[in-house]
Amino acid sequence: MLLQFDRLGWWRWVLVGITAAATIFLLMPIVFIAALSFGSSQWLIFPPPAWTLRWYRELLADPSWLESAWTSLQIACLVTVLSVALGFLTAFGLVRGRFPGRETLKAFFLTPMILPVVILAVALYAFFLRVGLAGTTPGFVIAHLVVALPFSIIAITGALEGFDKSIEDAAVLCGARPIEAVARVTVPAIAHGLFSAAVFSFLASWDEVVLAIFMASPTLQTFPVKIWATLRQDLTPVIAAASTLLMAFTIALMVLAAFARKGRRT
């Protein structure tokens, strides 16, 4: 038994070491980009010869960067609202409904998670060219909604499956209308699923670059597309500053979601 325990303990430390090495390997590029954004050199040189906030000042003083960030924020907020609303209705139908082809329909809604994004982008771009939505805000919202909706459906479906429907039935027996029972009992009970759906839908739109490249126009660019376009023209540290802010905002949302779920459990 002691020998077996030692072996298990040894393997546990090996797994911890492998996990730590993989984590460091994945985080190093992010650390390098953040360090380059504070470098004094006008080129992307590591290690930086000195430290400065110059590139952040240039970034925040450039109207084109601010406009692209505002565009991304607007589109992401619209996508979040639509994704949570449609995701709730879809998940409700998939969980509560009893009809033929339910699993097939569920698989259909999750297809955008499996389909390569570039294929989806080409198909949507060709369709939007025909209907006149290419390079427009509605086109952006619809394209990002296609990608974000599966995340919303998964999060809300999991919350609904873990909800005790008898509580909702008890509210109906007490005189509440079915829709009122859903609004006052079910929705608050699955608030954590709705919040998770909102966070992942927002991030799916905020960080999306492949679809955004196809949907963009000279007058309408999201923040990731602006980074991509600038990267093709010049390797300025302003790109590192923009990327650092983008990652910091994404990490902040993920930490907020983690704290929200932790607070609900306690």
C-alpha positions in Angstrom: 0.0 0.0 0.0 2.8 2.4 0.8 4.5 1.7 -2.4 1.3 2.2 -4.3 0.8 5.5 -2.5 4.3 6.7 -3.4 3.7 5.9 -7.0 0.4 7.7 -7.1 2.0 10.7 -5.4 4.9 10.7 -7.9 2.5 10.7 -10.8 0.5 13.4 -9.3 3.6 15.7 -9.1 4.4 14.8 -12.7 0.9 15.8 -13.8 1.2 19.1 -11.8 4.6 19.8 -13.5 3.2 19.1 -17.0 0.2 21.3 -16.3 2.4 24.1 -15.0 4.7 23.9 -18.0 1.8 24.0 -20.4 0.3 27.0 -18.6 3.6 28.9 -18.8 4.0 28.0 -22.5 0.5 29.4 -23.3 0.9 32.5 -21.1 4.4 33.6 -22.3 3.2 35.2 -25.6 0.6 37.2 -23.6 3.3 38.3 -21.2 5.6 39.3 -24.1 2.9 41.3 -25.8 2.1 43.1 -22.6 5.8 43.9 -22.0 6.2 45.1 -25.6 3.3 47.6 -25.1 5.3 49.3 -22.4 8.6 49.4 -24.3 10.2 52.7 -25.3 11.4 51.4 -28.7 9.3 52.2 -31.8 9.9 48.7 -32.9 8.8 45.5 -31.3 12.0 44.7 -29.4 12.2 42.3 -26.4 13.4 43.0 -23.8 12.4 46.6 -24.0 15.3 49.1 -23.6 13.1 51.3 -21.3 9.6 51.6 -20.1 7.0 54.1 -21.2 3.2 54.7 -21.5 3.7 56.5 -24.8 2.0 53.9 -26.9 -1.1 53.8 -24.7 -1.3 57.6 -25.0 -1.1 57.4 -28.8 -3.7 54.7 -28.9 -6.2 56.6 -26.8 -5.5 59.8 -28.7 -6.2 58.2 -32.1 -9.9 58.6 -33.1 -9.8 55.6 -35.5 -8.9 53.3 -32.6 -11.5 54.7 -30.3 -14.1 54.5 -33.1 -13.3 50.8 -33.8 -13.5 50.0 -30.0 -16.9 51.8 -29.8 -18.1 49.9 -32.8 -17.0 46.6 -31.3 -18.7 47.5 -28.0 -22.0 48.4 -29.7 -22.1 45.2 -31.8 -21.1 43.0 -28.9 -23.9 44.5 -26.7 -26.5 44.0 -29.4 -25.3 40.5 -30.0 -25.4 39.7 -26.2 -29.0 40.9 -25.8 -30.2 39.0 -28.9 -28.2 35.9 -28.1 -29.5 35.6 -24.5 -33.1 36.3 -25.6 -33.1 33.9 -28.5 -31.0 31.4 -26.6 -33.5 31.3 -23.7 -36.4 30.7 -26.1 -34.5 28.0 -28.0 -33.2 26.3 -24.9 -36.7 26.4 -23.3 -38.2 24.7 -26.3 -35.4 22.1 -26.5 -35.6 21.2 -22.8 -39.4 21.4 -22.3 -40.5 20.4 -25.7 -41.4 16.8 -26.7 -41.4 16.6 -30.4 -39.8 14.4 -33.1 -36.3 15.6 -34.3 -35.6 17.5 -31.1 -32.0 16.2 -30.8 -31.4 16.8 -34.5 -32.6 20.4 -34.1 -30.3 20.8 -31.1 -27.4 19.6 -33.2 -28.3 22.0 -35.9 -28.2 25.0 -33.5 -24.7 23.9 -32.3 -23.3 23.5 -35.9 -21.6 26.9 -35.9 -19.3 25.6 -33.1 -18.1 22.8 -35.3 -18.1 24.4 -38.7 -14.8 26.2 -39.5 -15.2 29.9 -39.1 -13.7 30.8 -42.4 -16.3 28.7 -44.3 -19.1 30.3 -42.3 -17.6 33.7 -43.0 -17.4 33.1 -46.8 -21.0 31.8 -46.9 -22.4 34.7 -44.9 -20.4 37.2 -46.9 -21.8 35.8 -50.2 -25.3 35.9 -48.8 -25.0 39.4 -47.4 -23.7 40.7 -50.7 -26.9 39.5 -52.3 -29.2 41.1 -49.7 -27.2 44.3 -49.2 -26.1 43.6 -45.6 -22.3 43.4 -46.3 -20.4 46.1 -44.4 -23.3 47.2 -42.3 -24.0 47.1 -38.6 -27.0 44.7 -39.0 -24.8 42.4 -41.0 -22.2 42.4 -38.3 -24.8 41.7 -35.6 -26.3 38.8 -37.5 -23.0 37.2 -38.4 -21.7 37.4 -34.8 -25.1 36.2 -33.5 -24.7 33.0 -35.5 -21.4 32.3 -33.7 -22.6 33.5 -30.2 -26.0 31.7 -30.1 -24.6 28.2 -29.6 -22.8 29.3 -26.4 -25.9 30.9 -25.1 -28.0 27.8 -25.9 -25.5 25.5 -24.1 -25.3 27.7 -21.0 -29.1 28.2 -20.6 -29.9 24.6 -21.5 -27.6 23.4 -18.7 -29.3 25.8 -16.2 -32.8 24.7 -17.3 -32.0 21.0 -17.0 -30.7 21.5 -13.5 -33.9 23.5 -12.5 -36.6 21.7 -10.6 -39.8 22.2 -12.7 -42.0 21.3 -9.8 -41.3 24.7 -8.3 -42.7 26.4 -11.4 -45.7 24.0 -11.3 -46.3 24.9 -7.7 -46.5 28.6 -8.7 -49.0 27.8 -11.3 -51.1 25.8 -8.8 -51.0 28.9 -6.5 -52.7 30.9 -9.2 -49.9 32.3 -11.3 -50.2 32.2 -15.1 -47.7 29.9 -16.8 -45.8 32.8 -18.4 -45.9 34.6 -15.1 -44.5 31.6 -13.3 -41.7 31.4 -15.9 -40.8 35.1 -15.5 -41.0 35.2 -11.7 -39.7 31.7 -10.8 -37.8 30.1 -13.6 -35.9 33.1 -14.9 -34.5 34.1 -11.5 -33.6 30.5 -10.7 -31.5 30.2 -13.8 -30.0 33.7 -13.6 -26.5 32.1 -13.4 -27.1 30.4 -16.8 -28.3 33.6 -18.3 -25.3 35.5 -17.0 -22.9 32.9 -18.4 -24.7 33.1 -21.7 -24.3 36.9 -21.7 -20.6 36.8 -20.9 -19.8 34.1 -23.5 -21.9 35.8 -26.1 -20.3 39.1 -25.5 -16.8 37.6 -25.8 -17.7 35.6 -28.9 -18.6 38.9 -30.6 -15.9 41.1 -29.0 -13.0 38.9 -29.9 -14.3 37.6 -33.3 -11.9 38.6 -36.1 -12.4 36.1 -39.1 -16.1 37.0 -39.6 -15.4 40.6 -38.9 -12.8 40.8 -41.6 -15.3 39.6 -44.2 -18.1 41.9 -42.8 -15.9 45.0 -42.4 -16.0 48.0 -44.7 -13.7 51.1 -45.0 -16.1 53.0 -42.7 -17.0 50.2 -40.3 -14.3 48.2 -38.5 -14.3 46.4 -35.2 -11.4 46.6 -32.8 -9.9 43.2 -33.8 -10.1 44.1 -37.5 -8.4 47.4 -36.7 -5.6 45.5 -35.0 -5.3 43.1 -38.0 -5.3 45.9 -40.6 -2.7 47.9 -38.7 -0.6 44.8 -38.2 -0.4 44.3 -42.0 0.8 47.9 -42.5 3.3 48.5 -39.7 4.7 46.7 -36.6 4.2 49.5 -34.2 4.0 49.0 -30.4 0.6 50.6 -30.6 -0.7 47.2 -31.8 0.8 45.6 -28.6 -0.9 48.2 -26.5 -4.3 47.6 -28.3 -3.9 43.8 -27.9 -3.0 44.2 -24.2 -6.1 46.3 -23.6 -8.2 43.8 -25.5 -6.9 40.9 -23.5 -7.2 42.8 -20.2 -10.8 43.5 -20.9 -11.5 39.9 -21.8 -9.8 38.6 -18.6 -11.7 41.1 -16.5 -15.0 39.8 -17.9 -14.0 36.2 -17.2 -12.9 37.1 -13.6 -16.2 38.9 -13.1 -18.1 35.9 -14.3 -16.1 33.6 -12.0 -16.8 35.8 -9.0 -20.4 36.0 -9.8 -20.7 32.2 -9.9 -18.7 31.9 -6.7 -21.0 34.4 -5.0 -24.1 32.5 -6.1 -22.7 29.2 -4.6 -22.0 30.8 -1.3 
